[in-house]
Amino acid sequence: MRKALAALSVLAVAAIMAPAAWAGSPHFIKSAFTVTRSDDTLTVSGKEAGLGDESQIHVVLSATALCINNGGKHPKAVNKASVNAQGDFPVQNGKADFTLSVTAVFQPSCSPPMTVEFTDVTVTDTTNGLTQKFPGTF
C-alpha cells in the first residue's frame, strides 16, 4: 500500500510539473536578424528561440517608407507610407525562423532619380508579445 501511495504521489507531482517543463522563455536571437533593402522592397529575416511546445508564432513586420529625392530630401508628405506584412511560422525544437518582406507603392510613383528608404522598422511576435526595433534608415 505504501509503494502504491508513493507511486501515486510521484505521478501527481510529475503531472503538476510537466506543464512547467514544457514552458518556454521566448526571445529573439538578435545576432540572427538581417534587414536588407532592394529597390522598393524591405526584407527582414530573424530567429526566435525558447518557444517551448508552441506549434507556431505570428510575426508582423512594420515600417515607414519614404520617397527621397536625389538631394537627400523627403519632398512631399504624401510620399510617405506605412507598410506591413505578417505571417505564421512553424516552431521546431523550440525555435522558429522567419522572413517577411514589404514593398513600398507610392502615388505618384517614386521613380528615379528618387529612391525609397525605410525607417521605423519593427518586428513583433504577437503570439508572445515580443518586439524588436531597428533604428536608422534602410
A tleap script that builds the chain and sets N, CA, C and O, in Angstrom:
source leaprc.protein.ff14SB
mol = sequence {
  NMET ARG LYS ALA LEU ALA ALA LEU SER VAL
  LEU ALA VAL ALA ALA ILE MET ALA PRO ALA
  ALA TRP ALA GLY SER PRO HIE PHE ILE LYS
  SER ALA PHE THR VAL THR ARG SER ASP ASP
  THR LEU THR VAL SER GLY LYS GLU ALA GLY
  LEU GLY ASP GLU SER GLN ILE HIE VAL VAL
  LEU SER ALA THR ALA LEU CYS ILE ASN ASN
  GLY GLY LYS HIE PRO LYS ALA VAL ASN LYS
  ALA SER VAL ASN ALA GLN GLY ASP PHE PRO
  VAL GLN ASN GLY LYS ALA ASP PHE THR LEU
  SER VAL THR ALA VAL PHE GLN PRO SER CYS
  SER PRO PRO MET THR VAL GLU PHE THR ASP
  VAL THR VAL THR ASP THR THR ASN GLY LEU
  THR GLN LYS PHE PRO GLY THR CPHE
}
set mol.1.N position { 0.821 -1.187 0.000 }
set mol.1.CA position { 0.000 0.000 0.000 }
set mol.1.C position { 0.871 1.259 0.000 }
set mol.1.O position { 0.566 2.230 -0.693 }
set mol.2.N position { 1.966 1.237 0.789 }
set mol.2.CA position { 2.848 2.398 0.831 }
set mol.2.C position { 3.502 2.637 -0.525 }
set mol.2.O position { 3.654 3.781 -0.953 }
set mol.3.N position { 3.887 1.560 -1.197 }
set mol.3.CA position { 4.512 1.703 -2.519 }
set mol.3.C position { 3.525 2.299 -3.514 }
set mol.3.O position { 3.898 3.138 -4.334 }
set mol.4.N position { 2.277 1.872 -3.446 }
set mol.4.CA position { 1.250 2.401 -4.342 }
set mol.4.C position { 1.006 3.878 -4.060 }
set mol.4.O position { 0.860 4.670 -4.992 }
set mol.5.N position { 0.961 4.254 -2.799 }
set mol.5.CA position { 0.752 5.648 -2.423 }
set mol.5.C position { 1.947 6.502 -2.853 }
set mol.5.O position { 1.776 7.619 -3.342 }
set mol.6.N position { 3.154 5.969 -2.669 }
set mol.6.CA position { 4.352 6.691 -3.091 }
set mol.6.C position { 4.363 6.872 -4.606 }
set mol.6.O position { 4.687 7.951 -5.102 }
set mol.7.N position { 4.011 5.821 -5.337 }
set mol.7.CA position { 3.969 5.908 -6.798 }
set mol.7.C position { 2.921 6.920 -7.244 }
set mol.7.O position { 3.162 7.689 -8.174 }
set mol.8.N position { 1.780 6.928 -6.602 }
set mol.8.CA position { 0.717 7.870 -6.928 }
set mol.8.C position { 1.159 9.297 -6.640 }
set mol.8.O position { 0.844 10.209 -7.404 }
set mol.9.N position { 1.877 9.495 -5.557 }
set mol.9.CA position { 2.393 10.821 -5.209 }
set mol.9.C position { 3.388 11.305 -6.255 }
set mol.9.O position { 3.353 12.470 -6.652 }
set mol.10.N position { 4.267 10.427 -6.702 }
set mol.10.CA position { 5.249 10.780 -7.733 }
set mol.10.C position { 4.538 11.166 -9.027 }
set mol.10.O position { 4.905 12.152 -9.666 }
set mol.11.N position { 3.528 10.397 -9.415 }
set mol.11.CA position { 2.768 10.710 -10.629 }
set mol.11.C position { 2.047 12.038 -10.509 }
set mol.11.O position { 1.990 12.797 -11.476 }
set mol.12.N position { 1.494 12.336 -9.338 }
set mol.12.CA position { 0.790 13.606 -9.135 }
set mol.12.C position { 1.752 14.776 -9.268 }
set mol.12.O position { 1.432 15.773 -9.915 }
set mol.13.N position { 2.923 14.663 -8.662 }
set mol.13.CA position { 3.929 15.725 -8.763 }
set mol.13.C position { 4.388 15.876 -10.211 }
set mol.13.O position { 4.550 16.996 -10.694 }
set mol.14.N position { 4.596 14.769 -10.902 }
set mol.14.CA position { 5.010 14.830 -12.310 }
set mol.14.C position { 3.951 15.499 -13.168 }
set mol.14.O position { 4.287 16.264 -14.072 }
set mol.15.N position { 2.693 15.232 -12.907 }
set mol.15.CA position { 1.607 15.844 -13.674 }
set mol.15.C position { 1.564 17.350 -13.455 }
set mol.15.O position { 1.276 18.107 -14.382 }
set mol.16.N position { 1.849 17.787 -12.236 }
set mol.16.CA position { 1.853 19.213 -11.931 }
set mol.16.C position { 3.070 19.892 -12.559 }
set mol.16.O position { 2.963 21.015 -13.052 }
set mol.17.N position { 4.204 19.233 -12.547 }
set mol.17.CA position { 5.448 19.809 -13.054 }
set mol.17.C position { 5.569 19.741 -14.570 }
set mol.17.O position { 6.320 20.526 -15.150 }
set mol.18.N position { 4.868 18.847 -15.225 }
set mol.18.CA position { 5.013 18.674 -16.677 }
set mol.18.C position { 4.749 19.943 -17.457 }
set mol.18.O position { 5.534 20.260 -18.351 }
set mol.19.N position { 3.680 20.702 -17.173 }
set mol.19.CA position { 3.481 21.933 -17.931 }
set mol.19.C position { 4.639 22.902 -17.766 }
set mol.19.O position { 5.011 23.581 -18.723 }
set mol.20.N position { 5.217 22.982 -16.576 }
set mol.20.CA position { 6.351 23.877 -16.365 }
set mol.20.C position { 7.561 23.422 -17.176 }
set mol.20.O position { 8.334 24.252 -17.656 }
set mol.21.N position { 7.724 22.143 -17.329 }
set mol.21.CA position { 8.862 21.648 -18.098 }
set mol.21.C position { 8.741 21.997 -19.576 }
set mol.21.O position { 9.752 22.157 -20.260 }
set mol.22.N position { 7.511 22.115 -20.074 }
set mol.22.CA position { 7.303 22.443 -21.493 }
set mol.22.C position { 7.245 23.940 -21.733 }
set mol.22.O position { 7.326 24.382 -22.879 }
set mol.23.N position { 7.106 24.731 -20.674 }
set mol.23.CA position { 7.017 26.175 -20.833 }
set mol.23.C position { 8.327 26.705 -21.379 }
set mol.23.O position { 9.399 26.198 -21.052 }
set mol.24.N position { 8.234 27.727 -22.211 }
set mol.24.CA position { 9.433 28.301 -22.817 }
set mol.24.C position { 9.766 29.659 -22.236 }
set mol.24.O position { 9.097 30.156 -21.330 }
set mol.25.N position { 10.796 30.231 -22.772 }
set mol.25.CA position { 11.217 31.584 -22.440 }
set mol.25.C position { 11.500 32.287 -23.764 }
set mol.25.O position { 12.662 32.446 -24.139 }
set mol.26.N position { 10.454 32.709 -24.480 }
set mol.26.CA position { 10.621 33.247 -25.832 }
set mol.26.C position { 11.528 34.471 -25.866 }
set mol.26.O position { 11.439 35.354 -25.012 }
set mol.27.N position { 12.398 34.508 -26.862 }
set mol.27.CA position { 13.281 35.647 -27.081 }
set mol.27.C position { 13.801 35.619 -28.512 }
set mol.27.O position { 13.993 34.556 -29.103 }
set mol.28.N position { 14.025 36.820 -29.057 }
set mol.28.CA position { 14.633 36.924 -30.376 }
set mol.28.C position { 16.133 36.683 -30.243 }
set mol.28.O position { 16.753 37.093 -29.263 }
set mol.29.N position { 16.703 36.018 -31.233 }
set mol.29.CA position { 18.163 35.878 -31.332 }
set mol.29.C position { 18.635 37.100 -32.135 }
set mol.29.O position { 18.606 37.090 -33.366 }
set mol.30.N position { 19.058 38.128 -31.441 }
set mol.30.CA position { 19.348 39.409 -32.093 }
set mol.30.C position { 20.447 39.300 -33.141 }
set mol.30.O position { 20.406 40.009 -34.146 }
set mol.31.N position { 21.430 38.426 -32.930 }
set mol.31.CA position { 22.518 38.281 -33.904 }
set mol.31.C position { 22.054 37.588 -35.186 }
set mol.31.O position { 22.778 37.586 -36.181 }
set mol.32.N position { 20.858 37.001 -35.172 }
set mol.32.CA position { 20.349 36.293 -36.350 }
set mol.32.C position { 19.514 37.194 -37.258 }
set mol.32.O position { 19.089 36.754 -38.326 }
set mol.33.N position { 19.271 38.438 -36.861 }
set mol.33.CA position { 18.468 39.337 -37.687 }
set mol.33.C position { 19.264 39.884 -38.861 }
set mol.33.O position { 20.435 40.235 -38.723 }
set mol.34.N position { 18.614 39.954 -40.022 }
set mol.34.CA position { 19.151 40.691 -41.167 }
set mol.34.C position { 18.047 41.595 -41.688 }
set mol.34.O position { 16.887 41.192 -41.783 }
set mol.35.N position { 18.423 42.820 -42.023 }
set mol.35.CA position { 17.495 43.792 -42.593 }
set mol.35.C position { 18.133 44.288 -43.880 }
set mol.35.O position { 19.219 44.868 -43.857 }
set mol.36.N position { 17.455 44.060 -45.011 }
set mol.36.CA position { 18.007 44.474 -46.301 }
set mol.36.C position { 16.950 45.190 -47.129 }
set mol.36.O position { 15.753 44.934 -46.999 }
set mol.37.N position { 17.422 46.095 -47.985 }
set mol.37.CA position { 16.543 46.783 -48.921 }
set mol.37.C position { 17.051 46.530 -50.321 }
set mol.37.O position { 18.248 46.619 -50.593 }
set mol.38.N position { 16.127 46.215 -51.202 }
set mol.38.CA position { 16.438 46.065 -52.616 }
set mol.38.C position { 15.388 46.850 -53.379 }
set mol.38.O position { 14.225 46.449 -53.441 }
set mol.39.N position { 15.803 47.977 -53.962 }
set mol.39.CA position { 14.885 48.882 -54.652 }
set mol.39.C position { 13.773 49.320 -53.695 }
set mol.39.O position { 14.053 49.988 -52.700 }
set mol.40.N position { 12.534 48.961 -53.975 }
set mol.40.CA position { 11.395 49.407 -53.169 }
set mol.40.C position { 10.949 48.363 -52.154 }
set mol.40.O position { 9.870 48.498 -51.577 }
set mol.41.N position { 11.752 47.322 -51.921 }
set mol.41.CA position { 11.368 46.226 -51.030 }
set mol.41.C position { 12.318 46.107 -49.850 }
set mol.41.O position { 13.539 46.133 -50.009 }
set mol.42.N position { 11.739 45.976 -48.670 }
set mol.42.CA position { 12.485 45.761 -47.434 }
set mol.42.C position { 12.226 44.334 -46.977 }
set mol.42.O position { 11.077 43.893 -46.941 }
set mol.43.N position { 13.280 43.611 -46.630 }
set mol.43.CA position { 13.154 42.232 -46.157 }
set mol.43.C position { 13.844 42.101 -44.802 }
set mol.43.O position { 14.976 42.548 -44.614 }
set mol.44.N position { 13.137 41.479 -43.867 }
set mol.44.CA position { 13.697 41.213 -42.541 }
set mol.44.C position { 13.609 39.716 -42.288 }
set mol.44.O position { 12.548 39.108 -42.432 }
set mol.45.N position { 14.739 39.132 -41.909 }
set mol.45.CA position { 14.798 37.719 -41.521 }
set mol.45.C position { 15.278 37.655 -40.083 }
set mol.45.O position { 16.081 38.479 -39.646 }
set mol.46.N position { 14.777 36.666 -39.350 }
set mol.46.CA position { 15.184 36.544 -37.964 }
set mol.46.C position { 14.903 35.172 -37.403 }
set mol.46.O position { 14.412 34.277 -38.090 }
set mol.47.N position { 15.229 35.035 -36.131 }
set mol.47.CA position { 15.054 33.762 -35.440 }
set mol.47.C position { 14.594 34.051 -34.016 }
set mol.47.O position { 15.030 35.006 -33.373 }
set mol.48.N position { 13.695 33.183 -33.551 }
set mol.48.CA position { 13.218 33.263 -32.176 }
set mol.48.C position { 13.435 31.906 -31.525 }
set mol.48.O position { 13.239 30.866 -32.154 }
set mol.49.N position { 13.834 31.924 -30.276 }
set mol.49.CA position { 14.098 30.671 -29.553 }
set mol.49.C position { 13.370 30.703 -28.212 }
set mol.49.O position { 12.758 31.706 -27.843 }
set mol.50.N position { 13.448 29.588 -27.493 }
set mol.50.CA position { 12.815 29.475 -26.197 }
set mol.50.C position { 11.306 29.357 -26.281 }
set mol.50.O position { 10.590 29.801 -25.384 }
set mol.51.N position { 10.820 28.754 -27.366 }
set mol.51.CA position { 9.384 28.722 -27.630 }
set mol.51.C position { 8.652 27.543 -27.013 }
set mol.51.O position { 7.437 27.429 -27.174 }
set mol.52.N position { 9.342 26.681 -26.324 }
set mol.52.CA position { 8.667 25.577 -25.641 }
set mol.52.C position { 7.908 24.694 -26.613 }
set mol.52.O position { 8.446 24.293 -27.645 }
set mol.53.N position { 6.660 24.390 -26.287 }
set mol.53.CA position { 5.883 23.461 -27.103 }
set mol.53.C position { 4.883 24.166 -28.026 }
set mol.53.O position { 3.917 23.545 -28.468 }
set mol.54.N position { 5.099 25.457 -28.324 }
set mol.54.CA position { 4.225 26.161 -29.257 }
set mol.54.C position { 4.339 25.531 -30.641 }
set mol.54.O position { 5.404 25.042 -31.017 }
set mol.55.N position { 3.249 25.542 -31.394 }
set mol.55.CA position { 3.292 24.968 -32.740 }
set mol.55.C position { 3.668 26.000 -33.786 }
set mol.55.O position { 4.254 25.654 -34.811 }
set mol.56.N position { 3.336 27.279 -33.541 }
set mol.56.CA position { 3.692 28.333 -34.484 }
set mol.56.C position { 3.686 29.681 -33.783 }
set mol.56.O position { 3.153 29.825 -32.683 }
set mol.57.N position { 4.293 30.672 -34.443 }
set mol.57.CA position { 4.257 32.050 -33.960 }
set mol.57.C position { 3.718 32.931 -35.076 }
set mol.57.O position { 3.819 32.592 -36.255 }
set mol.58.N position { 3.144 34.065 -34.693 }
set mol.58.CA position { 2.635 35.037 -35.660 }
set mol.58.C position { 3.534 36.265 -35.575 }
set mol.58.O position { 3.660 36.877 -34.515 }
set mol.59.N position { 4.162 36.623 -36.702 }
set mol.59.CA position { 5.129 37.713 -36.737 }
set mol.59.C position { 4.622 38.809 -37.672 }
set mol.59.O position { 4.096 38.530 -38.750 }
set mol.60.N position { 4.789 40.069 -37.239 }
set mol.60.CA position { 4.378 41.230 -38.024 }
set mol.60.C position { 5.600 42.119 -38.253 }
set mol.60.O position { 6.328 42.436 -37.312 }
set mol.61.N position { 5.820 42.516 -39.498 }
set mol.61.CA position { 6.847 43.487 -39.874 }
set mol.61.C position { 6.139 44.784 -40.224 }
set mol.61.O position { 5.206 44.785 -41.027 }
set mol.62.N position { 6.574 45.890 -39.625 }
set mol.62.CA position { 6.008 47.192 -39.982 }
set mol.62.C position { 7.147 48.185 -40.164 }
set mol.62.O position { 8.197 48.073 -39.531 }
set mol.63.N position { 6.919 49.164 -41.047 }
set mol.63.CA position { 7.927 50.178 -41.331 }
set mol.63.C position { 7.257 51.389 -41.971 }
set mol.63.O position { 6.091 51.341 -42.363 }
set mol.64.N position { 8.016 52.469 -42.067 }
set mol.64.CA position { 7.575 53.655 -42.797 }
set mol.64.C position { 8.449 53.770 -44.031 }
set mol.64.O position { 9.676 53.749 -43.933 }
set mol.65.N position { 7.818 53.892 -45.199 }
set mol.65.CA position { 8.541 54.052 -46.459 }
set mol.65.C position { 8.512 55.527 -46.859 }
set mol.65.O position { 7.471 56.181 -46.801 }
set mol.66.N position { 9.663 56.032 -47.261 }
set mol.66.CA position { 9.794 57.431 -47.679 }
set mol.66.C position { 10.337 57.487 -49.092 }
set mol.66.O position { 11.200 56.693 -49.467 }
set mol.67.N position { 9.831 58.427 -49.876 }
set mol.67.CA position { 10.360 58.667 -51.219 }
set mol.67.C position { 11.320 59.855 -51.107 }
set mol.67.O position { 10.904 60.973 -50.801 }
set mol.68.N position { 12.605 59.602 -51.356 }
set mol.68.CA position { 13.659 60.594 -51.136 }
set mol.68.C position { 14.196 61.079 -52.489 }
set mol.68.O position { 14.479 60.272 -53.374 }
set mol.69.N position { 14.336 62.420 -52.643 }
set mol.69.CA position { 14.866 62.940 -53.914 }
set mol.69.C position { 16.381 62.843 -53.940 }
set mol.69.O position { 17.007 62.501 -52.937 }
set mol.70.N position { 16.975 63.147 -55.101 }
set mol.70.CA position { 18.427 62.977 -55.244 }
set mol.70.C position { 19.226 63.965 -54.416 }
set mol.70.O position { 20.450 63.853 -54.350 }
set mol.71.N position { 18.571 64.932 -53.782 }
set mol.71.CA position { 19.238 65.843 -52.859 }
set mol.71.C position { 19.180 65.335 -51.427 }
set mol.71.O position { 19.618 66.020 -50.502 }
set mol.72.N position { 18.633 64.121 -51.242 }
set mol.72.CA position { 18.562 63.533 -49.917 }
set mol.72.C position { 17.395 64.044 -49.093 }
set mol.72.O position { 17.353 63.836 -47.880 }
set mol.73.N position { 16.439 64.714 -49.742 }
set mol.73.CA position { 15.300 65.283 -49.035 }
set mol.73.C position { 14.035 64.479 -49.310 }
set mol.73.O position { 13.890 63.859 -50.363 }
set mol.74.N position { 13.142 64.504 -48.360 }
set mol.74.CA position { 11.823 63.885 -48.493 }
set mol.74.C position { 10.908 64.992 -49.025 }
set mol.74.O position { 10.484 65.844 -48.244 }
set mol.75.N position { 10.585 65.012 -50.341 }
set mol.75.CA position { 9.966 66.168 -50.964 }
set mol.75.C position { 8.511 66.436 -50.586 }
set mol.75.O position { 8.130 67.602 -50.485 }
set mol.76.N position { 7.686 65.424 -50.376 }
set mol.76.CA position { 6.268 65.645 -50.119 }
set mol.76.C position { 5.785 64.755 -48.981 }
set mol.76.O position { 6.219 63.612 -48.837 }
set mol.77.N position { 4.892 65.293 -48.189 }
set mol.77.CA position { 4.312 64.490 -47.110 }
set mol.77.C position { 3.516 63.315 -47.670 }
set mol.77.O position { 3.385 62.283 -47.011 }
set mol.78.N position { 2.976 63.470 -48.902 }
set mol.78.CA position { 2.193 62.376 -49.480 }
set mol.78.C position { 3.075 61.217 -49.922 }
set mol.78.O position { 2.581 60.109 -50.132 }
set mol.79.N position { 4.370 61.457 -50.065 }
set mol.79.CA position { 5.290 60.384 -50.462 }
set mol.79.C position { 5.867 59.696 -49.231 }
set mol.79.O position { 7.076 59.502 -49.105 }
set mol.80.N position { 4.968 59.339 -48.336 }
set mol.80.CA position { 5.315 58.633 -47.111 }
set mol.80.C position { 4.206 57.607 -46.905 }
set mol.80.O position { 3.024 57.933 -47.014 }
set mol.81.N position { 4.587 56.376 -46.609 }
set mol.81.CA position { 3.563 55.337 -46.456 }
set mol.81.C position { 3.951 54.362 -45.353 }
set mol.81.O position { 5.120 54.012 -45.195 }
set mol.82.N position { 2.951 53.933 -44.595 }
set mol.82.CA position { 3.155 52.855 -43.638 }
set mol.82.C position { 2.981 51.548 -44.387 }
set mol.82.O position { 2.024 51.380 -45.144 }
set mol.83.N position { 3.906 50.624 -44.177 }
set mol.83.CA position { 3.843 49.317 -44.837 }
set mol.83.C position { 3.968 48.230 -43.778 }
set mol.83.O position { 4.642 48.410 -42.764 }
set mol.84.N position { 3.305 47.091 -44.029 }
set mol.84.CA position { 3.447 45.977 -43.102 }
set mol.84.C position { 3.162 44.667 -43.801 }
set mol.84.O position { 2.492 44.612 -44.832 }
set mol.85.N position { 3.690 43.620 -43.209 }
set mol.85.CA position { 3.477 42.250 -43.674 }
set mol.85.C position { 3.411 41.377 -42.427 }
set mol.85.O position { 3.957 41.721 -41.379 }
set mol.86.N position { 2.732 40.244 -42.562 }
set mol.86.CA position { 2.623 39.348 -41.417 }
set mol.86.C position { 2.541 37.911 -41.888 }
set mol.86.O position { 2.185 37.631 -43.033 }
set mol.87.N position { 2.876 37.009 -40.986 }
set mol.87.CA position { 2.811 35.595 -41.329 }
set mol.87.C position { 2.910 34.714 -40.097 }
set mol.87.O position { 3.345 35.137 -39.027 }
set mol.88.N position { 2.487 33.467 -40.291 }
set mol.88.CA position { 2.603 32.440 -39.259 }
set mol.88.C position { 3.782 31.542 -39.615 }
set mol.88.O position { 3.919 31.115 -40.762 }
set mol.89.N position { 4.626 31.259 -38.636 }
set mol.89.CA position { 5.834 30.483 -38.873 }
set mol.89.C position { 5.891 29.305 -37.906 }
set mol.89.O position { 5.633 29.465 -36.713 }
set mol.90.N position { 6.231 28.115 -38.420 }
set mol.90.CA position { 6.240 26.916 -37.576 }
set mol.90.C position { 7.395 26.925 -36.577 }
set mol.90.O position { 8.472 27.463 -36.835 }
set mol.91.N position { 7.126 26.308 -35.433 }
set mol.91.CA position { 8.143 26.151 -34.393 }
set mol.91.C position { 8.650 24.720 -34.449 }
set mol.91.O position { 7.868 23.769 -34.443 }
set mol.92.N position { 9.969 24.578 -34.503 }
set mol.92.CA position { 10.595 23.250 -34.480 }
set mol.92.C position { 11.679 23.259 -33.417 }
set mol.92.O position { 12.561 24.118 -33.421 }
set mol.93.N position { 11.605 22.297 -32.508 }
set mol.93.CA position { 12.575 22.179 -31.419 }
set mol.93.C position { 12.706 23.478 -30.626 }
set mol.93.O position { 13.804 23.854 -30.215 }
set mol.94.N position { 11.576 24.161 -30.415 }
set mol.94.CA position { 11.571 25.378 -29.614 }
set mol.94.C position { 12.098 26.608 -30.318 }
set mol.94.O position { 12.307 27.638 -29.678 }
set mol.95.N position { 12.324 26.527 -31.653 }
set mol.95.CA position { 12.867 27.655 -32.420 }
set mol.95.C position { 12.020 27.901 -33.664 }
set mol.95.O position { 11.382 26.988 -34.189 }
set mol.96.N position { 12.026 29.154 -34.127 }
set mol.96.CA position { 11.319 29.494 -35.361 }
set mol.96.C position { 12.155 30.486 -36.160 }
set mol.96.O position { 12.644 31.479 -35.622 }
set mol.97.N position { 12.310 30.205 -37.440 }
set mol.97.CA position { 12.944 31.121 -38.382 }
set mol.97.C position { 11.840 31.812 -39.170 }
set mol.97.O position { 10.820 31.197 -39.483 }
set mol.98.N position { 12.037 33.089 -39.493 }
set mol.98.CA position { 11.019 33.796 -40.268 }
set mol.98.C position { 11.670 34.794 -41.212 }
set mol.98.O position { 12.768 35.291 -40.962 }
set mol.99.N position { 10.966 35.076 -42.303 }
set mol.99.CA position { 11.355 36.096 -43.271 }
set mol.99.C position { 10.081 36.779 -43.752 }
set mol.99.O position { 9.132 36.120 -44.177 }
set mol.100.N position { 10.071 38.097 -43.681 }
set mol.100.CA position { 8.944 38.890 -44.166 }
set mol.100.C position { 9.470 40.027 -45.029 }
set mol.100.O position { 10.540 40.574 -44.761 }
set mol.101.N position { 8.712 40.383 -46.075 }
set mol.101.CA position { 9.083 41.481 -46.971 }
set mol.101.C position { 7.912 42.417 -47.164 }
set mol.101.O position { 6.755 41.995 -47.168 }
set mol.102.N position { 8.223 43.701 -47.326 }
set mol.102.CA position { 7.231 44.710 -47.673 }
set mol.102.C position { 7.741 45.487 -48.875 }
set mol.102.O position { 8.944 45.703 -49.023 }
set mol.103.N position { 6.819 45.903 -49.728 }
set mol.103.CA position { 7.165 46.703 -50.901 }
set mol.103.C position { 6.395 48.010 -50.833 }
set mol.103.O position { 5.180 48.018 -50.632 }
set mol.104.N position { 7.117 49.122 -51.003 }
set mol.104.CA position { 6.504 50.449 -50.965 }
set mol.104.C position { 5.901 50.770 -52.327 }
set mol.104.O position { 6.522 50.556 -53.368 }
set mol.105.N position { 4.672 51.290 -52.293 }
set mol.105.CA position { 3.986 51.736 -53.505 }
set mol.105.C position { 3.502 53.157 -53.246 }
set mol.105.O position { 2.811 53.420 -52.262 }
set mol.106.N position { 3.872 54.063 -54.134 }
set mol.106.CA position { 3.504 55.465 -53.978 }
set mol.106.C position { 2.661 55.933 -55.157 }
set mol.106.O position { 2.807 55.442 -56.276 }
set mol.107.N position { 1.772 56.895 -54.886 }
set mol.107.CA position { 1.024 57.600 -55.927 }
set mol.107.C position { 1.247 59.081 -55.718 }
set mol.107.O position { 0.748 59.600 -54.719 }
set mol.108.N position { 1.947 59.808 -56.563 }
set mol.108.CA position { 2.609 59.321 -57.768 }
set mol.108.C position { 3.792 58.432 -57.400 }
set mol.108.O position { 4.248 58.420 -56.256 }
set mol.109.N position { 4.274 57.699 -58.380 }
set mol.109.CA position { 5.341 56.733 -58.123 }
set mol.109.C position { 6.634 57.418 -57.702 }
set mol.109.O position { 6.864 58.594 -57.986 }
set mol.110.N position { 7.453 56.659 -57.031 }
set mol.110.CA position { 8.762 57.131 -56.571 }
set mol.110.C position { 9.789 56.648 -57.589 }
set mol.110.O position { 10.492 55.663 -57.360 }
set mol.111.N position { 9.867 57.351 -58.709 }
set mol.111.CA position { 10.733 56.890 -59.801 }
set mol.111.C position { 12.040 57.671 -59.809 }
set mol.111.O position { 12.109 58.785 -59.288 }
set mol.112.N position { 13.086 57.078 -60.405 }
set mol.112.CA position { 14.399 57.717 -60.436 }
set mol.112.C position { 14.295 59.126 -61.012 }
set mol.112.O position { 13.518 59.374 -61.934 }
set mol.113.N position { 15.069 60.027 -60.470 }
set mol.113.CA position { 16.214 59.821 -59.575 }
set mol.113.C position { 15.821 59.667 -58.106 }
set mol.113.O position { 16.702 59.565 -57.252 }
set mol.114.N position { 14.537 59.646 -57.790 }
set mol.114.CA position { 14.123 59.472 -56.400 }
set mol.114.C position { 14.259 58.006 -55.997 }
set mol.114.O position { 14.176 57.108 -56.835 }
set mol.115.N position { 14.470 57.778 -54.690 }
set mol.115.CA position { 14.635 56.416 -54.187 }
set mol.115.C position { 13.767 56.213 -52.947 }
set mol.115.O position { 13.348 57.173 -52.300 }
set mol.116.N position { 13.510 54.959 -52.633 }
set mol.116.CA position { 12.737 54.609 -51.446 }
set mol.116.C position { 13.689 54.300 -50.302 }
set mol.116.O position { 14.687 53.601 -50.477 }
set mol.117.N position { 13.363 54.832 -49.122 }
set mol.117.CA position { 14.073 54.498 -47.889 }
set mol.117.C position { 13.041 54.055 -46.866 }
set mol.117.O position { 11.889 54.488 -46.903 }
set mol.118.N position { 13.463 53.186 -45.948 }
set mol.118.CA position { 12.584 52.688 -44.896 }
set mol.118.C position { 13.124 53.114 -43.532 }
set mol.118.O position { 14.327 53.050 -43.279 }
set mol.119.N position { 12.213 53.552 -42.658 }
set mol.119.CA position { 12.561 53.905 -41.282 }
set mol.119.C position { 11.538 53.247 -40.348 }
set mol.119.O position { 10.590 52.604 -40.801 }
set mol.120.N position { 11.743 53.416 -39.062 }
set mol.120.CA position { 10.810 52.887 -38.055 }
set mol.120.C position { 10.516 51.398 -38.272 }
set mol.120.O position { 9.369 50.966 -38.156 }
set mol.121.N position { 11.540 50.630 -38.584 }
set mol.121.CA position { 11.376 49.199 -38.860 }
set mol.121.C position { 11.205 48.453 -37.532 }
set mol.121.O position { 12.026 48.571 -36.623 }
set mol.122.N position { 10.109 47.677 -37.449 }
set mol.122.CA position { 9.779 46.951 -36.224 }
set mol.122.C position { 9.289 45.551 -36.562 }
set mol.122.O position { 8.496 45.368 -37.487 }
set mol.123.N position { 9.765 44.565 -35.808 }
set mol.123.CA position { 9.278 43.185 -35.922 }
set mol.123.C position { 8.623 42.837 -34.588 }
set mol.123.O position { 9.203 43.060 -33.525 }
set mol.124.N position { 7.403 42.287 -34.653 }
set mol.124.CA position { 6.664 41.924 -33.445 }
set mol.124.C position { 6.173 40.486 -33.543 }
set mol.124.O position { 5.545 40.099 -34.528 }
set mol.125.N position { 6.462 39.711 -32.523 }
set mol.125.CA position { 5.855 38.384 -32.376 }
set mol.125.C position { 4.614 38.609 -31.531 }
set mol.125.O position { 4.711 38.780 -30.316 }
set mol.126.N position { 3.441 38.609 -32.170 }
set mol.126.CA position { 2.198 38.879 -31.442 }
set mol.126.C position { 1.788 37.696 -30.572 }
set mol.126.O position { 1.006 37.867 -29.637 }
set mol.127.N position { 2.291 36.516 -30.856 }
set mol.127.CA position { 1.975 35.335 -30.055 }
set mol.127.C position { 2.547 35.471 -28.646 }
set mol.127.O position { 1.897 35.100 -27.668 }
set mol.128.N position { 3.768 36.007 -28.547 }
set mol.128.CA position { 4.464 36.085 -27.261 }
set mol.128.C position { 4.699 37.512 -26.767 }
set mol.128.O position { 5.305 37.710 -25.715 }
set mol.129.N position { 4.223 38.505 -27.520 }
set mol.129.CA position { 4.370 39.891 -27.088 }
set mol.129.C position { 5.793 40.412 -27.120 }
set mol.129.O position { 6.180 41.210 -26.266 }
set mol.130.N position { 6.580 39.969 -28.098 }
set mol.130.CA position { 7.970 40.431 -28.245 }
set mol.130.C position { 8.064 41.447 -29.371 }
set mol.130.O position { 7.407 41.294 -30.400 }
set mol.131.N position { 8.878 42.487 -29.186 }
set mol.131.CA position { 9.091 43.484 -30.225 }
set mol.131.C position { 10.570 43.791 -30.351 }
set mol.131.O position { 11.282 43.923 -29.355 }
set mol.132.N position { 11.025 43.903 -31.600 }
set mol.132.CA position { 12.406 44.294 -31.880 }
set mol.132.C position { 12.357 45.480 -32.858 }
set mol.132.O position { 11.782 45.376 -33.941 }
set mol.133.N position { 12.963 46.600 -32.465 }
set mol.133.CA position { 13.019 47.793 -33.303 }
set mol.133.C position { 14.407 47.915 -33.908 }
set mol.133.O position { 15.407 47.566 -33.281 }
set mol.134.N position { 14.451 48.414 -35.136 }
set mol.134.CA position { 15.708 48.596 -35.850 }
set mol.134.C position { 15.875 50.088 -36.155 }
set mol.134.O position { 15.202 50.618 -37.039 }
set mol.135.N position { 16.771 50.767 -35.425 }
set mol.135.CA position { 16.958 52.196 -35.665 }
set mol.135.C position { 17.670 52.433 -36.997 }
set mol.135.O position { 18.339 51.552 -37.537 }
set mol.136.N position { 17.502 53.641 -37.499 }
set mol.136.CA position { 18.205 54.028 -38.709 }
set mol.136.C position { 17.332 53.930 -39.943 }
set mol.136.O position { 16.122 53.712 -39.873 }
set mol.137.N position { 17.997 54.100 -41.075 }
set mol.137.CA position { 17.342 54.119 -42.372 }
set mol.137.C position { 17.903 52.990 -43.225 }
set mol.137.O position { 19.105 52.724 -43.214 }
set mol.138.N position { 17.028 52.341 -43.955 }
set mol.138.CA position { 17.428 51.232 -44.814 }
set mol.138.C position { 17.024 51.529 -46.239 }
set mol.138.O position { 17.269 50.718 -47.133 }
savepdb mol mol.pdb
quit
